[in-house]
């Protein structure tokens, strides 16, 4: 096995050598190969953020992340918070000022939480600004843009925890939202959902209002649409009247949807010695969130409520006759896709192919389809009124 991996590494080095010689001819925008080699998550993290802050390409940071993983465990949020703090305190390298150091720390923490493989730490989180509270104290205003979607809901929500952790460490004030800013949050999420594109999770007005009143930092965003928010415009601490996708994604699909998970993460981090004193409000929010979830009825599930005109419906909510859930995983299904029997594909006149995307009622929001002939075939009603369970597929079967 070791020989196999060494051979891969040796061949990659040959490819890099050829590419470097080609770049030296000066025919490309860059004179060297921009994509760094990474053998571990720690190297991926530093390699990604070094595209913004070259000084972070440092073996000391890689070693420190690996040491923290031994201390807390691989992929533990404590690793992200600790390395964020140490970079912001300029333990490994210097920055032009404190805000740049904090910005670099936030991006490294986000990169760790997103495994160093998506663009959200360098493009989804845009920048951090200091703004003034009513008492003229500095507070954090974090700007997000559309690529934060690639982080996923949990990591996008946890990025707020990372930023607030640094706010608390460096002694900045908490955000003090005005009544107008709270109402703007409610209006903007609903405008974005109804006029631009469906959010995977649209919080109730009560949920949005509660979050907007209790956030320790201001969630802000770059204008991303040509439409303006329908109300609460020209607010002094919100620079644009245009709809902001980053803001809506972080609040809606991020914190509002993933609050129960974030609360568990915060509790575990506190047990490990991290302060995070501003997150007690999540306890109350989760109760509001659960009240909404319990109020959901089978008459109005999301996959029917948000149906686009013209899309076929294979099964209505909680009615028999469509697909049945089969537990377990096939080798080709991976972690997130679901398998149907090939005979089902044939029975549907080849309408569903491998890779088709479906909205499903349970247990998740949606899925991609693969085929597996090791599971039970479909039960179908034929034109002659007979009912059969299909076990095979193909010509003559």
N, C-alpha and C positions, 0 to 999 in steps of 0.2 A: 504493500500500500504506500509506504514512504517513497519507494522508487517511482511509483506512478505519479505521485504529486510532484516529486522533484523533476520528472520529465516534463510535466505541464509547465512548471515554473521556468525551466530552461528554455522551452520553446517560446514562451511568452517573452522572455528576455531577448531572444533572437528577433522577434517581431518588433519589439520596442527599439532595438538597435537599428533595424532597417528603417523604421519610421523616423527615428532621430536623424539619420543620415539624409533622408528625403527632406526633412524640415530645414536642415542646414543650407539647402540650396536657395532659401529665401523666397520660395514661390507660394508660401502659405501665410496667413495672417499672423501666426505665431511661429517663432523660430525653434520651439521645442514642443514635445508631446505634452498636451495639457492634462491628460487623464493620468492621475497617479496610481501606482500599484498599491493595493491594500490586501494584507493577509489576515486582518482581524477587524472586528467592529471598531476598535479604537483607531486603527489606521484609516478606516472609512470616514469616521467622524472628523478627524483632523484634516484629512485630504479634502473633504467637501468644504469645510468652512475656511480652509486656507485659500480658496478661490476668492474670498472676500477679505480675509486677513492673513496674508502670507506668513506672518510671524508665528502663526499657530502650527505650521508644519514643523513640529518639534518632537523628537523622540521622547523627551521628558514628559510631555503630555500623554503620549501613547502609553508609556510605562505607568503613569499615574492612574489612567483609566483602568488598566489591567489590574493594578493593585487594589483599586476600589472595588472591582468586580470580585476579587478574592475576599474582600472584607464584607461586602453587602450581598453578593450574588450577581451573576450575569443578568443584564436587562432590568435590574432593580432601579426604580425611580430615584432612590437615594444616591446612586452613582451619578445620575444626571444633575441633581441638585448640588452635590458636593463639588463636582468638576466645574459647574457653572460658577459657584462661589469663588473657587480658587483662581479661575481665569479672570473674573471680574476684579479680584483683588491684586491682579498682575503678579501672581506668584511665578509664572513661567516666562512671561514676556511683557513688554511695555506697550502702551497705547498712547495716543496723543492727549486723551483726557479721560476722566472717569466714565462719562457717558458712552464713549467708544468701547471701553473695557467691559462695561455692563452689557452693551449690545453684543459683543463677541461672546461673552459668557452665555447669554440667552441662546444664541444660535448653536453653540456647542451642545448645550443641554437639549435643545430641540432635536438636533441631529442624532444624539444618542437615543432619544426616545423613538425616533423614526428609522433607526437602524442604519443611518447614513446612506440611504438609497433613494430618497425623494428630494424634490427641490424646495419643499416647504420651509426648511430652515434658512435658505438664502433668498427665496422669492416670495414665499407665503407670508412670512414675517418681514415686513418692509423696513420699519425703523421704530425707534422709541423717542418720544419727546417729553420734555418737562413742561408742565403747564401749571397755572396758579389756582389754588383753591380760593374759596370766598375769603379766607383769612390770609390770603397772599402767601401761602406755603406751596412749595413745589410738590407736584404729584406726577405719577407715571401715566402717560397716554401711549398705548401700544397700537401701532398701525399694522393692519393685515390686508392682504389682497387675495384674489381668487386661488392662486396655487396652494393656499393653506389646505385646500380640499385634499391634496395628496397625502397630508399627514394622517388623515383619518380622524374621527370624532374624538377619540380618547386623547391622542397626542396633541390635537389642537386645543382641547380643553386644558390639558396639563401644562401647556405652554404658559397659560395665565398664572398657574401656580408657580412656575419657574420665575416669571417676571415679578410676581408679588413677593417671592422669597428674597429676591435681591432688593426690592423696595424696602422691606423690613430690615434687612441687614444694614443698608446704608442710611436708614433713618429718614426716608422721604415720607411725606404725608399720604394718607389714604384719599382716594378719589371721593369727592362730595357731589354727587349728581344733583342737578336742578330738576324741578318738576317737568320743565320743558324737555330736558334731555331724556328723562324716563319715558315720556309720551312719544318722543321721537323714536326710541328703540322699538316700541310696540308697533308704531305705524310703519317703520321701515321694514321690519321683518315680514309683516303681512303684505306690504306693497311688493316686496321682492318675491314672495311666495306666489302671489296671485298674478303679478304682471310680468315677471321675468322667467323664473323656473321654480318648480316645486322643490322645497326643502325636504330632505328625507324625514326630518322631524320638525313639525311646526308647533312650537310651544303655545299654550294658551296665553291670553293677555295677562292673566294672573301670574303665570310663571315668568313671563318676560319682565313684568313690572317688578316682581320680587328680586330677580337677578340684577336688574338695572339699578335698583336702590341699594343693593348690598355689595356690589363688586368693589374690591379694594383698589383696583386700577381701572382706568377708563379704556374700554375696548373701542378702538377707532378703526378707520379703514380708508383705503384709497378709493376714489370714485371709479366705478367700473361700468356703469350703464349710462345711457343717454337720457333716461327718465329721471325726473326729480321725485323726491319723496312727496307724498300728497299733502302733508301737513307738517307743522313744526319746523319751518325753514329758518335760515339765517340765524342760527344759534351761535353765540360768540365762541364757544369751545369746540364746535364742529365745523370744519372749514368748508364743507361742500354740502349742497342741497341734493346732489345726485345720489342715487342708490349705491351702496357699497357692499359688494359681494363678500369680501373678507369679513366684515363686521357681522353680516347675517350668518355666515357659515360657522364662525367661532361661537356665536351666541346660540344659534339654533341647533345645528348638527353637532356642535361641540359641547359646551357646558350644559345646556338645557337637557340634551339627550343623555349625556354620559355622567351626569352629576352623581348617581349612586356609586359608580365605579371610582370617580374622582374622590368622593368622600372616604371610601375604603383606603385609597392610596394615601390620602392626607393623614388618616388615623395611624397607619403603619409608619409613615415618615415621622410623625410626632413621637411614636414609641422609640424611634432610633435617634431622637435628640434634635430634630429639626423643628424650629419654632412654629411657623405657619399659624400665627394667632388670629388671622383675619378670616378663617374659613369655617367658623362655627355656624354661619348662616346656612351652610349646605344641609345641615340636619333638618332644618325647617323646610328648606326647598324640596328635599326628597319626599317629605310628607305630602307636599302640594303635588309633586310629580306623580306619586303613587296614587293619589286620589283621582288624577286624570286617567291614569292607566286602568284603574279598576272600573272607571265609568265607561270604558270602551265597550261597545256592543258588537255582536256579529252582523248587525244590520248595516254598519258603516265602517268596514275595514278599509285600510288605506289603499289596498291594491285595487279595490273597486271604486272607491271615492275619487281617486286621482286618475281614473282610466282615460286614456287619450282616445278620442273618437276614431273609429275604424280598426282599433286593435281587437283581435279575437279573444273571446273569453272561453277558456276550456272548462272552468268550473266556478260556480258561484259560492259565496261564503258558507262554509260548514254544511255543504250538501254533498251527498255521495254522487259518484259518477265521473269524477275527474281523476287526478293522480293521487295515489296513496303514498304516505311517507314510509320510506324504508330506512331503518337505522343502519349505521355502519358506513364504511368507506371502501371504495374500490381503489385499486392501485392508481387508476387514471383519474380519479375524481379530485385528488388533492384535498385541501382543507375546506374549501368554500363552495365547490360546485356540487351538483346533485346528479345522480344517475337515473336514467329511465331505460327500460328494456328496449332493444332494437325493434322488437315486434310492435311496440307502442308507436315508434316512429313510422313504421310501415302502415299501421292502422290509421294514422293521421295523414296518410297520403304524402309522406315525406315532408310534411310542413315544418316539423321540428327537426333541426339538424344539430350535430355536435357544435357547441358554441352558442346556440340560441340563448337569449336572455329572457328569463321569465320573472314576473312579479308573482310571489306566492303568499298565501295567507299566513302560514306558519312553517317553520319556526323563526324565520328571519325576513328581511325586507325584500330580497331578490336573490337570484342565482343564475349561474350559467349551466347548461345541460351537457352531460356526456352520456355515452351509452355503456351498458353493462349487461351482458347476457347471463350473468350469474345470479341475478335477482328474479323474482317472480314476474311473469309476463302479464299483460293487461287482460281484463275481463271485458269482452265486447259483445254488443248486441248486433247481430247481422240483419240484413234486409229481410230475410225469411223469418224474422222474429226469434231465431234461436240464439242462445247465449253461450259463448264459448270462452274458455281461458286459453289464451295463446301462449305457447311455450317455445315455438320455433319461428323462424322467419326465413324468407327467401323463396326462390322459385320452386314450386311444387310442394311446399310445406304448408 
